[in-house]
Amino acid sequence: MTHGQGHRLPRRLSRWVLVGAIGAALTLSGCTRGGDEPSPRGRTASTPVPEGDAFYDPPHPLPSGKPGTVIRQRPYAPTEATLTAPSHTFLVMYLSTGTDGRPVAASGLVTVPHGPAPAGGRPVAAVDHGTMGIGTACAPSRIPAFAGLQDASPVGKLLARGFVVVQPDYIGLGVTGVRHPYLDGESAAYATLDIVRAARSIDPGSGTTTLLYGGSQGGHAALWTAHHAPAYASDVDVKGVVANAPAVGFEWMPALFAQQDGTATAYTGILLLLINGAAAGDPAVRPAELLTPAGLAAAERVWTQPCMAADPQLPPASDILRPGADLAPLDAALKRSATGEVDIKVPVLLPQGGNDVLSNLNQTLARELCDKGVDLEFAYYPDQGHTIDDGPLDDAIAWMDARRLGTPQAPSCRF
């Protein structure tokens, strides 16, 4: 399919806005320790752990091991951390799987509550973060203010219920040397599942029972984690997933620009994120073949611009895509990771704020997933925005705890 031909734009695209709302990053958590004392050292007691940002430089070659193997770890206690529940947080580097199927290093945070683990082990909750940018530095573990180590955050609330909380930075965020495949469902899922595995090395009291939580980009990641868990990580027993305002509709963005629609200019930054992310995950997507010189220069700046910042020099929509550019590889890459493509066998809670521009799209997504047989509950909060807080967040955490306990649910697909 070539540029400007064969693209159909659904009406709902007119409501589409910032995929994952850049800057509306979901708060993340820190790490704690369990009844068995986690080692504050690296993979072995004799291996020195690099200080400062050098922690994020992976060893070459990578150590051997299965996905989830801890490469190194160290205590993580920034001044921004104000969790009152007795716990320890650790910054961890671990093995995961890259988009090429080869081992890759990833980073993230693991928080473990103090005290002895219950029979069967502590439940684990994975908290997937929202969009902060795609540069290496745009990882929550590198920006402590966004690491969610507060009582009112999802991390704090889950920790208070006895969960070990893990927060992946995702592939290419945090660890150096790899570009982030933004909104690649498989990559996000592998990074999430493997940090759950890594938590078991840090806290031997961690069990297999796992719940997933994410918002915006993280909501997309959480849904894809549930999708891939049975095949990729059968040892991770996912019991349910909360996807708050998941990124949706992004697969239609190239079509908007292909038509050189005047409304597209506002979303130029999003398109560049999508093209960069797709190219990082799929060699068939080549930005130099898709973008004009001005567009390509802007795309390269995205990799190094400040996190959660907009580029004031973005070209207009009419000067982004090359005339006649073959969009088929990009369309295919985005379609593979479209939120509506997930097939999930565990219960899903989809909270959605009415004041969020993604509200109508995610109501449509919820019904589409229900039609596919997903056991889904759509929770609509008219006064909430893109990120839920206060009572709605408490509802979501209570829902996760109920799934952990095996509390029976009402019939599926509730609106």
N, C-alpha and C positions, 0 to 999 in steps of 0.2 A: 504494500500500500504506500502510495507516495503522498507527499505533502499536499494538503488541500483537496484530496480526493477520497471519497468513500467514508468520511467521518460523519457519524450522526451524533448530534448533541442532545441528550435527554433534557426535558424542561427543568428537571430538578437541578441541573448544573448551574442555573442562574442563581441558586442559593448557595452554591459551593463557595467556601472561603478558606482561608489559610489552613491547609491540611495540617491538622494537629496544632493549629494556632501557635506559630513560633513565638516563643517567649512565655507561653502559658505552660511552662514545664511543670510536670507533676512533682510534688515534693517527694524526696527520697529519705531513706533512713540510714542509720549508722549501724555499727556492729557491737555485739555483746558477747558474753561467754556463757557457757552452760555449767552443769554440775561438774563435769570433767574439765579441768583447767586447760583451755586452749593454749597452744604454744604461741608466744609472741614473736617467735623467730620465723625464719623462712622455711623452705622445704626440708632442710636438714639443719640441725643445730650448728653444724660447722660452716654453713653457707652464710656469709654476711648479707644482710638485706640492704640494698641501696637506700641512701637517704634522699629526702626531697623528691623532686620530680624524676630523678633517675630511677625511682622505683618502677616507673612505667615503661622503661626500655627493656624489652624482653631479651632473654639470653639467646645467643646464636651459637650452635643450633638450639632449638627448643628441646627440652628434656623429653624423653620418651614417657609414655603413659596414656591412659585412657582419657577421654573427655571428662572434665571435672577434676582432673588431678591438679592439686595446688602446686604452683611453681614457687611462690613466695607469699608472705603475709607479714603485716606489722600492725600494731595498735593504731587506731584512728580515733583521735579525741580532739577535734578542733574546738575553738572557743565558742563556735556557733552551736555546738551540741548541748542541748539542755534537757535531755531525757531524764526523767526522775525515776523510772523503773530501774532497779539495779541490773546493770548489764555492761557488756563490753562490746565495742565495735572494732572490726578489723578491716583494713584495706587488703584485698587479696588479688593476686594474679593467678590465673588458672588456664588450663588447656581447654579449648573448645574446637569447633569445626568451622573452617572458613567456607565461603561461597564456592570455592573450587574443590571442596571435599577434603582439603588437607588440614592438618593441625594448625591452630592459630592461638595466640595468647589473647586473653581478655581480662578485664579488670572489673572490680565492683566492691561492694561493701557487704559484710555479713555481721548481723547483730544478734547476739545470743543472750537470753535472760540468765541471770544467776540462779543457782539452786539446782537440786537434783532433777533429772528428767523424769517424767511420768512413765509408767509402764507402756511399752510400745514406742517410746521416744517422743520428743517434742515435735509438734507440727511445724511445718515450714511454710512461710508465706513469701512469695516473690513479688516485689513491687517494681513494676516497669515504668520508667520515667517518660515524660513528654519531651517535645522538641526543644532543644537548647542550642542547636546548630549542628554542623557536621564536622567541624575541625577536631583534631585530636584533643584539644584542651576543653572541648565542650562535653565533658563528662561530669556527672554530679559529684563523683568522688574527688574531682579536681577543684570543685567550687563548693566548699563546705556550706555556704549559705543555702544551697539548693540540695543538700544531702538529706533533708527531712528528718534531722535528729531532734525533733521536738515532740512533745506529748500530743499536740493537736494534729500531727501529721498521720497519714496511714501507717507509717512505721511505728510511731509511738503508740497508736491505738492497738495495733496488732501485737506489739511487744507486751503491752499490758494484759493481753489475753493469753500470754504464754507462748507465742509463736517465736521461732527463730525467723528473722527477717533478712532476706537477701535482696540486693539491688544491683543488677548488672548495669555496667556502663554501656553495654552493647559492643559489638565488634567494631573496631576502628575509632571508638571514643575512649579516651584514657590511654590505652596502650599505644605506643608509637609504632610507626612503620606500616600501618594498614589503614586504608581509607574506609570510611563508614558507609556501608550499603543501606542508606536511609530508606526506611519503610520496606525493606526486604523481609518478608515474613519468616522465611526459613532461618535466616541469619539471626534475627531477634529471638526466635524460639530456641535455637541452639545455645546462644549465650545465656539465656534465662535458665534453661534446664541444667546446663553445666555448672552454673554457680550454685544451684540447689545441691548438686552432687558435691561441689567443693565444700559446702557448709558441713558436710558430714566429717570431713577431715579436721575442720576447725573445732567442731563441737560433736564429739562422739555420741552425745545424747540426742542428736537430730534423728528423727524418724523419716519414713517414706511419705507420710501423709502431707500433701502439698496443696496449697490454695494460691491462686494467681490474682493479682490486682494491677491494674494499669489505667492511665488516663491519657487521652489524646494519642500521640504516637505510642505511648505505653499501653493504651487500650487495644490498639492494633496488635502490638507485640504480645499482649496477654492472650488474645484470641488465637493467634497463630501458635503460641506455645502450647495451648490446649490441643490444637489441631495436630501438631507434630509429636506430642509426648508419647502416644502409644507406640509409634514406630521407632523413634529416636532414643527414647529414654523410658523403657518399660519399667525400670526400677524406680521411677518417680511416679507416685500414685496421686495424680491430680484429681481432686474432689470437686472443684468448681472454679469459676473464673468471673471476676468482676471487671467489666470493660466500661469505664466511664468515658462517654463521648469519644469513642474510638475514631481515629482518622479514617475518613470515608470519602469516596468519590474522586480520589486523586487520579485514578486511572483515566478519567475523562479530560484531564488538564491539557495534554498535548493537542487534543481535538479543538479545544478552545483557541489555542494559539495558531493552529493550522488555519483556522478561519480568519485570523487576524482581527478577531472581535475587539472592538474598542474597550470593552470591559476587562480584557485580559491583562492590561498593563499593571493593574493592582496586584496581580498574582505572579508577576515575573519572577520574584524571588523564590516562590514556591516551585515554579517550573524548573528553575535551575537546581534547587535541592533535589527534585525528583530525577532530573537527568544525571546529576553527579552520583546520586545514590544508586541508580540503576546501572550506571557504568562501572561503579565499584563492585557490583555483584555479578555483572554479566558482560563479558568482553565483546559481545555482539553489539552492545550499545556504545557508540563512539561519539562523544560530544563534538569533536572537530568536524564530523560529517553532518551533524544536526544543526549546529549553531553558526550564526554569522560571526565575523571577527569580534564585533562588540559583545555579542552574547557569550562567546567563548571566553573573552577576557573577564566578563562578569562572573561566569561560572568558576573560573580559577580563583577569583577573589573570595568566593564563598568558603573555600577550604581554609582560609587564613583570617577571615574577618572575625571581629570580637563575637563571642557567643551571645545569642539572643539580640543581635544587632542587625539593623537593616542597612543595605547598601544605598547611599543617596545618589549614586551614579548609574543606576540600572537603566539600560536602554528601553525604549517603548516596545510594546508588543509587536509592532511592525518590523522591528529590527532585532529579532531574537532567533527565529528559525530560518534556516537557509531555504530559499525558494526551491521546491522540488525535493526537499529532504525526505528520505525514506524513514518514516516513523514506525514501521512495522516492528523492528527489534525493541524499541522503547515501549511501544504499546503492549507487546507480548510480556515484557519484563514487569510492567506495572500491573497488567491483568493477573499475572501469576500470584501477586501479593495483594490483590484487591481484598478488602475486608470481607466482602460477600462470598468469597471463594472458600472460606473455612468450612470444615466439616468437624463438628465437635460432639463428643459423646458424653460430656459431663454438663451439669447445670451451669447456666450463664445468667448473670445479672447485668443488665445494661442500664445504668443510671444516666439520665440525660436532663440537663438544665434547659428550661424553656427560653432563657435569654441568650442561648448559644446559637450562633448562626448555623451550626451543624444539626440543630434540633430536628428539622423535618427530614433531613437525609438519614439520620440515625433511627428515626421512627420507621422509615422505609426499610432500612437495613434489618431492623429487628423483625419485621414481618417477613422479610425474605428468608431470614435464618429459620424462623418458625416454620415456614413452608417447606424447608429442607429437613425438618424433623429435629431441630435443635431445641432442647429443653430450656427455654428462655423466659426470663421475666424482665419486662421493660418497666423501669421506674422513672416516671416523669415528675420533675420538680420545676414548676413554672417560674419560680423566683430565683432559681440558680443559674449560674453562667456556665462557662466551659469547664470549669473545675468545681466539683461539688465540695462542700465543706459543712461543718456543724452537723445538724441532724441527719441530712442525707448521707454524709460520710459515716456517721455512726450506724445508720441503717445497713450500709454496705459491709462494714466490718462485722456487724452482728450476723448478717447473711453468711459471710465466710465462716464464722465460728459455728453456725448451725450446720453448714455442709461438713465441716471438720468432725462434728459430733454425730453426723448421720441423721439429723433431725428430718423426718418426712416432710416432703414438700406438697403443695397443692398441685393440681394438674398443670402441665407445662403450657407455655405460651400465654402469659398473662400480661394484659395491658391495662 
